[in-house]
Amino acid sequence: MGSDYGEQRIAAVRARNAKNKQRGRDMELRIMRYLKGNRVPMSGSGSIKGDGQLFCDHGYVLVECKHSALSKAHGPEIRIVFNWLTKMQEQGGYMKASLSVLVFHFHYARMKDYAIVTLKDFQRIAVADSAAVEAVVEKPKRSGWRVTHEFLETCLIRPNSLIELRTDDDTYIIMRLPYFKQLIHKEECE
């Protein structure tokens, strides 16, 4: 009897893992289609790093995608792990990308995607754009930041609103994905 229960638990975990893996692949395909880029097979475990890549007015862009889990207590939330951001920059350097971006999505929040780039990269791609920083978040801890969908929606009130995230390592800009797309594909939006 104990053996059947253990096998059922293992089967349930495997099924959940397979579903999460499929969600991740679906997100990568959707994001890269939206940004007019290509998904990297096997999520960058080969010689090409990142989950996606594209070419735009600013050069080669390396894209990393993250999908949140569902938290029943607080609604959709994600933990932005600061190692993801440093890894994104390192892989961008390795791939000689002119820009690295982390795109994240909240489970069950339809078409609500957000992009994170370094402040330096944002200043380079948004040269003459009039964006407004709506919130500054200082997170000196080296591990990460747990952020809810509700917080982002409250702060990012206009299409070109920004959140400045300051960590020990760097300063990052968080924006809605459509605004990021507008910045990297300017000629299409004019």
NULOTI-545329 format. One record per residue (C-alpha): residue number from 1; residue in one letter; chain; x, z, y. Coordinates in Angstrom, 1 decimal, padded with zeros to 4 digits. Layout:
<pt><num>NUM</num><residu>A</residu><chaine>A</chaine><c1>X</c1><c3>Z</c3><c2>Y</c2></pt>
...
end
This chain:
<pt><num>1</num><residu>M</residu><chaine>A</chaine><c1>000.0</c1><c3>000.0</c3><c2>000.0</c2></pt>
<pt><num>2</num><residu>G</residu><chaine>A</chaine><c1>002.8</c1><c3>000.8</c3><c2>002.5</c2></pt>
<pt><num>3</num><residu>S</residu><chaine>A</chaine><c1>004.5</c1><c3>-002.5</c3><c2>001.6</c2></pt>
<pt><num>4</num><residu>D</residu><chaine>A</chaine><c1>001.4</c1><c3>-004.5</c3><c2>002.6</c2></pt>
<pt><num>5</num><residu>Y</residu><chaine>A</chaine><c1>001.1</c1><c3>-002.6</c3><c2>006.0</c2></pt>
<pt><num>6</num><residu>G</residu><chaine>A</chaine><c1>004.8</c1><c3>-003.3</c3><c2>006.7</c2></pt>
<pt><num>7</num><residu>E</residu><chaine>A</chaine><c1>004.5</c1><c3>-007.0</c3><c2>005.8</c2></pt>
<pt><num>8</num><residu>Q</residu><chaine>A</chaine><c1>001.4</c1><c3>-007.3</c3><c2>008.1</c2></pt>
<pt><num>9</num><residu>R</residu><chaine>A</chaine><c1>003.2</c1><c3>-005.7</c3><c2>011.0</c2></pt>
<pt><num>10</num><residu>I</residu><chaine>A</chaine><c1>006.2</c1><c3>-008.0</c3><c2>010.5</c2></pt>
<pt><num>11</num><residu>A</residu><chaine>A</chaine><c1>003.9</c1><c3>-011.0</c3><c2>010.3</c2></pt>
<pt><num>12</num><residu>A</residu><chaine>A</chaine><c1>002.1</c1><c3>-009.9</c3><c2>013.5</c2></pt>
<pt><num>13</num><residu>V</residu><chaine>A</chaine><c1>005.4</c1><c3>-009.5</c3><c2>015.4</c2></pt>
<pt><num>14</num><residu>R</residu><chaine>A</chaine><c1>006.6</c1><c3>-012.9</c3><c2>014.2</c2></pt>
<pt><num>15</num><residu>A</residu><chaine>A</chaine><c1>003.3</c1><c3>-014.5</c3><c2>015.3</c2></pt>
<pt><num>16</num><residu>R</residu><chaine>A</chaine><c1>003.5</c1><c3>-012.8</c3><c2>018.8</c2></pt>
<pt><num>17</num><residu>N</residu><chaine>A</chaine><c1>007.1</c1><c3>-013.9</c3><c2>019.2</c2></pt>
<pt><num>18</num><residu>A</residu><chaine>A</chaine><c1>006.2</c1><c3>-017.5</c3><c2>018.2</c2></pt>
<pt><num>19</num><residu>K</residu><chaine>A</chaine><c1>003.4</c1><c3>-017.5</c3><c2>020.8</c2></pt>
<pt><num>20</num><residu>N</residu><chaine>A</chaine><c1>005.7</c1><c3>-016.2</c3><c2>023.5</c2></pt>
<pt><num>21</num><residu>K</residu><chaine>A</chaine><c1>008.3</c1><c3>-018.8</c3><c2>022.7</c2></pt>
<pt><num>22</num><residu>Q</residu><chaine>A</chaine><c1>005.6</c1><c3>-021.5</c3><c2>023.0</c2></pt>
<pt><num>23</num><residu>R</residu><chaine>A</chaine><c1>004.4</c1><c3>-020.1</c3><c2>026.3</c2></pt>
<pt><num>24</num><residu>G</residu><chaine>A</chaine><c1>008.0</c1><c3>-020.2</c3><c2>027.6</c2></pt>
<pt><num>25</num><residu>R</residu><chaine>A</chaine><c1>008.4</c1><c3>-023.9</c3><c2>026.5</c2></pt>
<pt><num>26</num><residu>D</residu><chaine>A</chaine><c1>005.1</c1><c3>-024.8</c3><c2>028.0</c2></pt>
<pt><num>27</num><residu>M</residu><chaine>A</chaine><c1>006.0</c1><c3>-023.2</c3><c2>031.3</c2></pt>
<pt><num>28</num><residu>E</residu><chaine>A</chaine><c1>009.4</c1><c3>-025.0</c3><c2>031.4</c2></pt>
<pt><num>29</num><residu>L</residu><chaine>A</chaine><c1>007.7</c1><c3>-028.3</c3><c2>030.8</c2></pt>
<pt><num>30</num><residu>R</residu><chaine>A</chaine><c1>005.0</c1><c3>-027.7</c3><c2>033.4</c2></pt>
<pt><num>31</num><residu>I</residu><chaine>A</chaine><c1>007.6</c1><c3>-026.5</c3><c2>036.0</c2></pt>
<pt><num>32</num><residu>M</residu><chaine>A</chaine><c1>009.9</c1><c3>-029.4</c3><c2>035.5</c2></pt>
<pt><num>33</num><residu>R</residu><chaine>A</chaine><c1>007.1</c1><c3>-031.9</c3><c2>035.6</c2></pt>
<pt><num>34</num><residu>Y</residu><chaine>A</chaine><c1>005.9</c1><c3>-030.3</c3><c2>038.9</c2></pt>
<pt><num>35</num><residu>L</residu><chaine>A</chaine><c1>009.5</c1><c3>-030.3</c3><c2>040.4</c2></pt>
<pt><num>36</num><residu>K</residu><chaine>A</chaine><c1>010.1</c1><c3>-033.9</c3><c2>039.0</c2></pt>
<pt><num>37</num><residu>G</residu><chaine>A</chaine><c1>013.0</c1><c3>-032.8</c3><c2>036.8</c2></pt>
<pt><num>38</num><residu>N</residu><chaine>A</chaine><c1>013.8</c1><c3>-032.6</c3><c2>033.1</c2></pt>
<pt><num>39</num><residu>R</residu><chaine>A</chaine><c1>013.6</c1><c3>-029.7</c3><c2>030.7</c2></pt>
<pt><num>40</num><residu>V</residu><chaine>A</chaine><c1>016.8</c1><c3>-028.8</c3><c2>029.0</c2></pt>
<pt><num>41</num><residu>P</residu><chaine>A</chaine><c1>016.3</c1><c3>-028.6</c3><c2>025.2</c2></pt>
<pt><num>42</num><residu>M</residu><chaine>A</chaine><c1>017.0</c1><c3>-025.3</c3><c2>023.5</c2></pt>
<pt><num>43</num><residu>S</residu><chaine>A</chaine><c1>016.8</c1><c3>-023.5</c3><c2>027.0</c2></pt>
<pt><num>44</num><residu>G</residu><chaine>A</chaine><c1>020.4</c1><c3>-024.2</c3><c2>027.9</c2></pt>
<pt><num>45</num><residu>S</residu><chaine>A</chaine><c1>022.1</c1><c3>-022.9</c3><c2>024.8</c2></pt>
<pt><num>46</num><residu>G</residu><chaine>A</chaine><c1>024.1</c1><c3>-026.1</c3><c2>024.5</c2></pt>
<pt><num>47</num><residu>S</residu><chaine>A</chaine><c1>026.6</c1><c3>-027.6</c3><c2>026.9</c2></pt>
<pt><num>48</num><residu>I</residu><chaine>A</chaine><c1>023.9</c1><c3>-028.1</c3><c2>029.6</c2></pt>
<pt><num>49</num><residu>K</residu><chaine>A</chaine><c1>022.9</c1><c3>-024.7</c3><c2>031.0</c2></pt>
<pt><num>50</num><residu>G</residu><chaine>A</chaine><c1>019.6</c1><c3>-023.6</c3><c2>032.4</c2></pt>
<pt><num>51</num><residu>D</residu><chaine>A</chaine><c1>016.0</c1><c3>-024.4</c3><c2>031.4</c2></pt>
<pt><num>52</num><residu>G</residu><chaine>A</chaine><c1>015.7</c1><c3>-027.4</c3><c2>033.6</c2></pt>
<pt><num>53</num><residu>Q</residu><chaine>A</chaine><c1>017.6</c1><c3>-029.7</c3><c2>035.9</c2></pt>
<pt><num>54</num><residu>L</residu><chaine>A</chaine><c1>016.7</c1><c3>-032.1</c3><c2>038.7</c2></pt>
<pt><num>55</num><residu>F</residu><chaine>A</chaine><c1>018.2</c1><c3>-034.2</c3><c2>041.4</c2></pt>
<pt><num>56</num><residu>C</residu><chaine>A</chaine><c1>016.9</c1><c3>-034.0</c3><c2>045.0</c2></pt>
<pt><num>57</num><residu>D</residu><chaine>A</chaine><c1>018.1</c1><c3>-034.5</c3><c2>048.6</c2></pt>
<pt><num>58</num><residu>H</residu><chaine>A</chaine><c1>020.3</c1><c3>-031.5</c3><c2>048.2</c2></pt>
<pt><num>59</num><residu>G</residu><chaine>A</chaine><c1>022.0</c1><c3>-032.7</c3><c2>045.0</c2></pt>
<pt><num>60</num><residu>Y</residu><chaine>A</chaine><c1>021.9</c1><c3>-031.3</c3><c2>041.5</c2></pt>
<pt><num>61</num><residu>V</residu><chaine>A</chaine><c1>019.5</c1><c3>-028.3</c3><c2>041.0</c2></pt>
<pt><num>62</num><residu>L</residu><chaine>A</chaine><c1>019.7</c1><c3>-026.0</c3><c2>038.0</c2></pt>
<pt><num>63</num><residu>V</residu><chaine>A</chaine><c1>016.4</c1><c3>-024.3</c3><c2>037.2</c2></pt>
<pt><num>64</num><residu>E</residu><chaine>A</chaine><c1>015.9</c1><c3>-021.1</c3><c2>035.1</c2></pt>
<pt><num>65</num><residu>C</residu><chaine>A</chaine><c1>012.3</c1><c3>-020.1</c3><c2>034.1</c2></pt>
<pt><num>66</num><residu>K</residu><chaine>A</chaine><c1>010.9</c1><c3>-016.7</c3><c2>033.3</c2></pt>
<pt><num>67</num><residu>H</residu><chaine>A</chaine><c1>007.4</c1><c3>-015.8</c3><c2>032.1</c2></pt>
<pt><num>68</num><residu>S</residu><chaine>A</chaine><c1>006.0</c1><c3>-012.3</c3><c2>032.5</c2></pt>
<pt><num>69</num><residu>A</residu><chaine>A</chaine><c1>004.3</c1><c3>-010.2</c3><c2>029.8</c2></pt>
<pt><num>70</num><residu>L</residu><chaine>A</chaine><c1>000.8</c1><c3>-008.9</c3><c2>030.3</c2></pt>
<pt><num>71</num><residu>S</residu><chaine>A</chaine><c1>000.6</c1><c3>-005.3</c3><c2>031.5</c2></pt>
<pt><num>72</num><residu>K</residu><chaine>A</chaine><c1>-002.8</c1><c3>-003.9</c3><c2>031.0</c2></pt>
<pt><num>73</num><residu>A</residu><chaine>A</chaine><c1>-002.2</c1><c3>-000.9</c3><c2>033.3</c2></pt>
<pt><num>74</num><residu>H</residu><chaine>A</chaine><c1>-001.2</c1><c3>-002.7</c3><c2>036.5</c2></pt>
<pt><num>75</num><residu>G</residu><chaine>A</chaine><c1>-002.2</c1><c3>-006.3</c3><c2>035.9</c2></pt>
<pt><num>76</num><residu>P</residu><chaine>A</chaine><c1>000.4</c1><c3>-009.0</c3><c2>035.7</c2></pt>
<pt><num>77</num><residu>E</residu><chaine>A</chaine><c1>003.9</c1><c3>-007.8</c3><c2>036.5</c2></pt>
<pt><num>78</num><residu>I</residu><chaine>A</chaine><c1>007.4</c1><c3>-008.9</c3><c2>035.8</c2></pt>
<pt><num>79</num><residu>R</residu><chaine>A</chaine><c1>010.7</c1><c3>-007.1</c3><c2>035.9</c2></pt>
<pt><num>80</num><residu>I</residu><chaine>A</chaine><c1>013.2</c1><c3>-009.3</c3><c2>037.8</c2></pt>
<pt><num>81</num><residu>V</residu><chaine>A</chaine><c1>016.4</c1><c3>-008.4</c3><c2>036.0</c2></pt>
<pt><num>82</num><residu>F</residu><chaine>A</chaine><c1>019.3</c1><c3>-008.8</c3><c2>038.4</c2></pt>
<pt><num>83</num><residu>N</residu><chaine>A</chaine><c1>021.6</c1><c3>-010.1</c3><c2>035.6</c2></pt>
<pt><num>84</num><residu>W</residu><chaine>A</chaine><c1>019.3</c1><c3>-013.1</c3><c2>035.5</c2></pt>
<pt><num>85</num><residu>L</residu><chaine>A</chaine><c1>020.1</c1><c3>-013.9</c3><c2>039.1</c2></pt>
<pt><num>86</num><residu>T</residu><chaine>A</chaine><c1>023.9</c1><c3>-013.5</c3><c2>038.7</c2></pt>
<pt><num>87</num><residu>K</residu><chaine>A</chaine><c1>023.7</c1><c3>-015.5</c3><c2>035.4</c2></pt>
<pt><num>88</num><residu>M</residu><chaine>A</chaine><c1>021.8</c1><c3>-018.2</c3><c2>037.3</c2></pt>
<pt><num>89</num><residu>Q</residu><chaine>A</chaine><c1>024.5</c1><c3>-018.4</c3><c2>039.9</c2></pt>
<pt><num>90</num><residu>E</residu><chaine>A</chaine><c1>027.3</c1><c3>-018.4</c3><c2>037.3</c2></pt>
<pt><num>91</num><residu>Q</residu><chaine>A</chaine><c1>025.7</c1><c3>-021.2</c3><c2>035.3</c2></pt>
<pt><num>92</num><residu>G</residu><chaine>A</chaine><c1>025.1</c1><c3>-023.2</c3><c2>038.5</c2></pt>
<pt><num>93</num><residu>G</residu><chaine>A</chaine><c1>028.8</c1><c3>-022.9</c3><c2>039.3</c2></pt>
<pt><num>94</num><residu>Y</residu><chaine>A</chaine><c1>029.7</c1><c3>-023.9</c3><c2>035.7</c2></pt>
<pt><num>95</num><residu>M</residu><chaine>A</chaine><c1>027.4</c1><c3>-026.9</c3><c2>035.9</c2></pt>
<pt><num>96</num><residu>K</residu><chaine>A</chaine><c1>028.6</c1><c3>-027.8</c3><c2>039.5</c2></pt>
<pt><num>97</num><residu>A</residu><chaine>A</chaine><c1>025.0</c1><c3>-027.5</c3><c2>040.7</c2></pt>
<pt><num>98</num><residu>S</residu><chaine>A</chaine><c1>024.5</c1><c3>-027.5</c3><c2>044.5</c2></pt>
<pt><num>99</num><residu>L</residu><chaine>A</chaine><c1>021.5</c1><c3>-025.2</c3><c2>044.1</c2></pt>
<pt><num>100</num><residu>S</residu><chaine>A</chaine><c1>020.3</c1><c3>-022.7</c3><c2>041.4</c2></pt>
<pt><num>101</num><residu>V</residu><chaine>A</chaine><c1>016.8</c1><c3>-021.4</c3><c2>041.3</c2></pt>
<pt><num>102</num><residu>L</residu><chaine>A</chaine><c1>014.9</c1><c3>-018.9</c3><c2>039.2</c2></pt>
<pt><num>103</num><residu>V</residu><chaine>A</chaine><c1>011.2</c1><c3>-019.7</c3><c2>038.8</c2></pt>
<pt><num>104</num><residu>F</residu><chaine>A</chaine><c1>008.9</c1><c3>-017.1</c3><c2>037.4</c2></pt>
<pt><num>105</num><residu>H</residu><chaine>A</chaine><c1>005.3</c1><c3>-017.0</c3><c2>036.5</c2></pt>
<pt><num>106</num><residu>F</residu><chaine>A</chaine><c1>002.8</c1><c3>-014.2</c3><c2>035.9</c2></pt>
<pt><num>107</num><residu>H</residu><chaine>A</chaine><c1>000.9</c1><c3>-014.3</c3><c2>032.6</c2></pt>
<pt><num>108</num><residu>Y</residu><chaine>A</chaine><c1>-002.8</c1><c3>-015.2</c3><c2>033.2</c2></pt>
<pt><num>109</num><residu>A</residu><chaine>A</chaine><c1>-002.2</c1><c3>-016.0</c3><c2>037.0</c2></pt>
<pt><num>110</num><residu>R</residu><chaine>A</chaine><c1>-003.1</c1><c3>-019.7</c3><c2>037.0</c2></pt>
<pt><num>111</num><residu>M</residu><chaine>A</chaine><c1>-000.7</c1><c3>-021.9</c3><c2>038.9</c2></pt>
<pt><num>112</num><residu>K</residu><chaine>A</chaine><c1>001.0</c1><c3>-018.9</c3><c2>040.7</c2></pt>
<pt><num>113</num><residu>D</residu><chaine>A</chaine><c1>004.6</c1><c3>-019.6</c3><c2>040.4</c2></pt>
<pt><num>114</num><residu>Y</residu><chaine>A</chaine><c1>007.4</c1><c3>-018.2</c3><c2>042.5</c2></pt>
<pt><num>115</num><residu>A</residu><chaine>A</chaine><c1>011.0</c1><c3>-019.3</c3><c2>043.2</c2></pt>
<pt><num>116</num><residu>I</residu><chaine>A</chaine><c1>014.1</c1><c3>-017.2</c3><c2>043.9</c2></pt>
<pt><num>117</num><residu>V</residu><chaine>A</chaine><c1>017.2</c1><c3>-018.6</c3><c2>045.5</c2></pt>
<pt><num>118</num><residu>T</residu><chaine>A</chaine><c1>020.1</c1><c3>-016.9</c3><c2>047.3</c2></pt>
<pt><num>119</num><residu>L</residu><chaine>A</chaine><c1>019.8</c1><c3>-016.4</c3><c2>051.0</c2></pt>
<pt><num>120</num><residu>K</residu><chaine>A</chaine><c1>022.8</c1><c3>-018.8</c3><c2>051.5</c2></pt>
<pt><num>121</num><residu>D</residu><chaine>A</chaine><c1>021.1</c1><c3>-021.5</c3><c2>049.5</c2></pt>
<pt><num>122</num><residu>F</residu><chaine>A</chaine><c1>017.8</c1><c3>-021.0</c3><c2>051.3</c2></pt>
<pt><num>123</num><residu>Q</residu><chaine>A</chaine><c1>019.5</c1><c3>-021.3</c3><c2>054.7</c2></pt>
<pt><num>124</num><residu>R</residu><chaine>A</chaine><c1>021.1</c1><c3>-024.6</c3><c2>053.6</c2></pt>
<pt><num>125</num><residu>I</residu><chaine>A</chaine><c1>017.9</c1><c3>-026.2</c3><c2>052.3</c2></pt>
<pt><num>126</num><residu>A</residu><chaine>A</chaine><c1>015.6</c1><c3>-024.9</c3><c2>055.0</c2></pt>
<pt><num>127</num><residu>V</residu><chaine>A</chaine><c1>017.7</c1><c3>-026.0</c3><c2>058.0</c2></pt>
<pt><num>128</num><residu>A</residu><chaine>A</chaine><c1>014.9</c1><c3>-026.8</c3><c2>060.5</c2></pt>
<pt><num>129</num><residu>D</residu><chaine>A</chaine><c1>012.0</c1><c3>-025.1</c3><c2>058.7</c2></pt>
<pt><num>130</num><residu>S</residu><chaine>A</chaine><c1>010.0</c1><c3>-022.4</c3><c2>060.3</c2></pt>
<pt><num>131</num><residu>A</residu><chaine>A</chaine><c1>009.5</c1><c3>-019.8</c3><c2>057.5</c2></pt>
<pt><num>132</num><residu>A</residu><chaine>A</chaine><c1>008.8</c1><c3>-016.2</c3><c2>058.1</c2></pt>
<pt><num>133</num><residu>V</residu><chaine>A</chaine><c1>010.1</c1><c3>-013.2</c3><c2>056.2</c2></pt>
<pt><num>134</num><residu>E</residu><chaine>A</chaine><c1>007.0</c1><c3>-011.0</c3><c2>055.5</c2></pt>
<pt><num>135</num><residu>A</residu><chaine>A</chaine><c1>008.8</c1><c3>-008.2</c3><c2>053.6</c2></pt>
<pt><num>136</num><residu>V</residu><chaine>A</chaine><c1>012.2</c1><c3>-006.9</c3><c2>052.9</c2></pt>
<pt><num>137</num><residu>V</residu><chaine>A</chaine><c1>012.8</c1><c3>-005.2</c3><c2>049.6</c2></pt>
<pt><num>138</num><residu>E</residu><chaine>A</chaine><c1>016.1</c1><c3>-003.2</c3><c2>049.1</c2></pt>
<pt><num>139</num><residu>K</residu><chaine>A</chaine><c1>017.0</c1><c3>-002.6</c3><c2>045.5</c2></pt>
<pt><num>140</num><residu>P</residu><chaine>A</chaine><c1>020.4</c1><c3>-001.1</c3><c2>045.3</c2></pt>
<pt><num>141</num><residu>K</residu><chaine>A</chaine><c1>020.0</c1><c3>-000.4</c3><c2>041.5</c2></pt>
<pt><num>142</num><residu>R</residu><chaine>A</chaine><c1>021.9</c1><c3>-002.8</c3><c2>039.4</c2></pt>
<pt><num>143</num><residu>S</residu><chaine>A</chaine><c1>019.3</c1><c3>-003.2</c3><c2>036.7</c2></pt>
<pt><num>144</num><residu>G</residu><chaine>A</chaine><c1>016.2</c1><c3>-004.9</c3><c2>038.2</c2></pt>
<pt><num>145</num><residu>W</residu><chaine>A</chaine><c1>012.9</c1><c3>-004.8</c3><c2>040.1</c2></pt>
<pt><num>146</num><residu>R</residu><chaine>A</chaine><c1>009.5</c1><c3>-004.4</c3><c2>038.6</c2></pt>
<pt><num>147</num><residu>V</residu><chaine>A</chaine><c1>007.1</c1><c3>-006.5</c3><c2>040.8</c2></pt>
<pt><num>148</num><residu>T</residu><chaine>A</chaine><c1>003.4</c1><c3>-007.1</c3><c2>040.5</c2></pt>
<pt><num>149</num><residu>H</residu><chaine>A</chaine><c1>001.5</c1><c3>-010.2</c3><c2>041.2</c2></pt>
<pt><num>150</num><residu>E</residu><chaine>A</chaine><c1>-000.6</c1><c3>-008.3</c3><c2>043.6</c2></pt>
<pt><num>151</num><residu>F</residu><chaine>A</chaine><c1>002.4</c1><c3>-007.3</c3><c2>045.7</c2></pt>
<pt><num>152</num><residu>L</residu><chaine>A</chaine><c1>003.6</c1><c3>-010.9</c3><c2>046.0</c2></pt>
<pt><num>153</num><residu>E</residu><chaine>A</chaine><c1>000.2</c1><c3>-012.2</c3><c2>046.9</c2></pt>
<pt><num>154</num><residu>T</residu><chaine>A</chaine><c1>-000.1</c1><c3>-009.5</c3><c2>049.6</c2></pt>
<pt><num>155</num><residu>C</residu><chaine>A</chaine><c1>003.3</c1><c3>-010.4</c3><c2>051.1</c2></pt>
<pt><num>156</num><residu>L</residu><chaine>A</chaine><c1>003.3</c1><c3>-014.2</c3><c2>050.7</c2></pt>
<pt><num>157</num><residu>I</residu><chaine>A</chaine><c1>000.2</c1><c3>-014.7</c3><c2>052.9</c2></pt>
<pt><num>158</num><residu>R</residu><chaine>A</chaine><c1>001.1</c1><c3>-018.1</c3><c2>054.3</c2></pt>
<pt><num>159</num><residu>P</residu><chaine>A</chaine><c1>002.5</c1><c3>-021.1</c3><c2>052.4</c2></pt>
<pt><num>160</num><residu>N</residu><chaine>A</chaine><c1>005.9</c1><c3>-020.7</c3><c2>053.9</c2></pt>
<pt><num>161</num><residu>S</residu><chaine>A</chaine><c1>006.1</c1><c3>-016.9</c3><c2>053.8</c2></pt>
<pt><num>162</num><residu>L</residu><chaine>A</chaine><c1>009.2</c1><c3>-015.3</c3><c2>052.3</c2></pt>
<pt><num>163</num><residu>I</residu><chaine>A</chaine><c1>010.3</c1><c3>-012.0</c3><c2>050.8</c2></pt>
<pt><num>164</num><residu>E</residu><chaine>A</chaine><c1>013.9</c1><c3>-011.0</c3><c2>051.2</c2></pt>
<pt><num>165</num><residu>L</residu><chaine>A</chaine><c1>015.3</c1><c3>-009.1</c3><c2>048.2</c2></pt>
<pt><num>166</num><residu>R</residu><chaine>A</chaine><c1>018.6</c1><c3>-007.3</c3><c2>048.9</c2></pt>
<pt><num>167</num><residu>T</residu><chaine>A</chaine><c1>020.6</c1><c3>-006.1</c3><c2>045.9</c2></pt>
<pt><num>168</num><residu>D</residu><chaine>A</chaine><c1>024.1</c1><c3>-004.7</c3><c2>045.5</c2></pt>
<pt><num>169</num><residu>D</residu><chaine>A</chaine><c1>025.4</c1><c3>-008.2</c3><c2>044.6</c2></pt>
<pt><num>170</num><residu>D</residu><chaine>A</chaine><c1>023.6</c1><c3>-010.6</c3><c2>047.0</c2></pt>
<pt><num>171</num><residu>T</residu><chaine>A</chaine><c1>020.5</c1><c3>-011.3</c3><c2>049.1</c2></pt>
<pt><num>172</num><residu>Y</residu><chaine>A</chaine><c1>017.8</c1><c3>-013.5</c3><c2>047.7</c2></pt>
<pt><num>173</num><residu>I</residu><chaine>A</chaine><c1>014.7</c1><c3>-015.2</c3><c2>049.0</c2></pt>
<pt><num>174</num><residu>I</residu><chaine>A</chaine><c1>011.4</c1><c3>-015.2</c3><c2>047.1</c2></pt>
<pt><num>175</num><residu>M</residu><chaine>A</chaine><c1>008.9</c1><c3>-017.9</c3><c2>048.0</c2></pt>
<pt><num>176</num><residu>R</residu><chaine>A</chaine><c1>005.9</c1><c3>-019.7</c3><c2>046.4</c2></pt>
<pt><num>177</num><residu>L</residu><chaine>A</chaine><c1>007.0</c1><c3>-022.6</c3><c2>044.2</c2></pt>
<pt><num>178</num><residu>P</residu><chaine>A</chaine><c1>005.1</c1><c3>-025.3</c3><c2>046.3</c2></pt>
<pt><num>179</num><residu>Y</residu><chaine>A</chaine><c1>007.1</c1><c3>-024.3</c3><c2>049.4</c2></pt>
<pt><num>180</num><residu>F</residu><chaine>A</chaine><c1>010.3</c1><c3>-024.6</c3><c2>047.4</c2></pt>
<pt><num>181</num><residu>K</residu><chaine>A</chaine><c1>009.3</c1><c3>-028.0</c3><c2>046.2</c2></pt>
<pt><num>182</num><residu>Q</residu><chaine>A</chaine><c1>008.6</c1><c3>-029.0</c3><c2>049.8</c2></pt>
<pt><num>183</num><residu>L</residu><chaine>A</chaine><c1>012.1</c1><c3>-027.9</c3><c2>050.8</c2></pt>
<pt><num>184</num><residu>I</residu><chaine>A</chaine><c1>013.9</c1><c3>-029.8</c3><c2>048.1</c2></pt>
<pt><num>185</num><residu>H</residu><chaine>A</chaine><c1>011.7</c1><c3>-033.0</c3><c2>048.3</c2></pt>
<pt><num>186</num><residu>K</residu><chaine>A</chaine><c1>011.3</c1><c3>-033.3</c3><c2>052.1</c2></pt>
<pt><num>187</num><residu>E</residu><chaine>A</chaine><c1>010.9</c1><c3>-037.1</c3><c2>052.2</c2></pt>
<pt><num>188</num><residu>E</residu><chaine>A</chaine><c1>007.9</c1><c3>-036.9</c3><c2>049.9</c2></pt>
<pt><num>189</num><residu>C</residu><chaine>A</chaine><c1>006.1</c1><c3>-034.4</c3><c2>052.0</c2></pt>
<pt><num>190</num><residu>E</residu><chaine>A</chaine><c1>006.4</c1><c3>-036.2</c3><c2>055.4</c2></pt>
end
